[in-house]
């Protein structure tokens, strides 16, 4: 029996990693929502020198800890 992926849908106005323009991970932006796999891990580009840090960030994690002052909405 094939596994069915656990897809989460998040409004783009929600301040979480998958809705940030600086987050690189599997996602589809459609009709004001971010569609992402629940267990996927992405990379954050919030580092001032432009390097990517290995990301423990899951799509629904508030970026990076409780809130992210560098969060920018995906356009």
C-alpha positions as CSV (number, residue, x, y, z in Angstrom):
1,X,0.0,0.0,0.0
2,X,1.5,3.4,-1.0
3,X,2.1,6.0,1.7
4,X,-0.1,9.1,1.4
5,X,2.0,12.3,2.2
6,X,0.8,14.5,5.1
7,X,0.3,17.8,3.3
8,X,-0.3,20.9,5.4
9,X,-2.0,24.1,4.2
10,X,-1.0,27.4,5.8
11,X,-2.3,30.9,5.0
12,X,0.5,33.1,3.6
13,X,-0.1,35.7,6.3
14,X,0.9,33.2,9.0
15,X,4.4,33.9,10.3
16,X,6.0,30.5,9.9
17,X,9.0,29.3,7.9
18,X,7.1,28.0,4.9
19,X,5.4,31.3,4.2
20,X,8.7,33.4,4.4
21,X,10.4,34.5,1.1
22,X,13.7,33.5,2.7
23,X,12.7,29.8,3.3
24,X,13.8,27.2,0.8
25,X,12.0,24.0,1.0
26,X,9.3,22.0,-0.7
27,X,6.2,24.1,-1.1
28,X,3.5,25.2,-3.5
29,X,2.1,28.7,-3.2
30,X,-1.5,28.8,-4.5
31,X,-4.4,31.1,-4.0
32,X,-3.1,32.7,-0.8
33,X,-1.9,29.5,0.8
34,X,1.3,27.5,1.2
35,X,1.0,23.8,0.6
36,X,3.8,21.8,2.1
37,X,4.8,18.4,3.4
38,X,4.5,18.2,7.1
39,X,7.8,16.5,7.7
40,X,9.9,18.4,5.2
41,X,12.9,20.4,6.3
42,X,13.9,23.7,4.6
43,X,16.8,26.1,4.7
44,X,16.7,29.7,6.0
45,X,18.5,32.5,4.2
46,X,18.2,35.0,7.1
47,X,22.0,34.8,7.8
48,X,23.4,38.3,7.1
49,X,26.4,37.0,5.1
50,X,23.9,35.2,2.7
51,X,25.0,31.7,3.7
52,X,22.4,29.0,4.3
53,X,22.4,27.4,7.7
54,X,21.5,23.8,8.0
55,X,17.9,24.0,8.9
56,X,16.1,22.1,11.6
57,X,13.1,24.3,10.6
58,X,9.9,22.5,9.7
59,X,7.4,24.3,7.6
60,X,5.1,25.2,10.4
61,X,7.9,26.3,12.9
62,X,7.7,29.9,13.9
63,X,10.9,31.2,12.4
64,X,13.4,30.6,13.9
65,X,12.4,30.2,17.5
66,X,9.3,31.9,18.8
67,X,9.0,34.7,16.2
68,X,11.3,35.9,13.5
69,X,12.2,39.5,13.1
70,X,13.5,38.8,9.6
71,X,10.3,37.1,8.4
72,X,9.1,38.5,5.0
73,X,5.9,37.4,3.4
74,X,6.2,35.4,0.2
75,X,5.0,37.4,-2.6
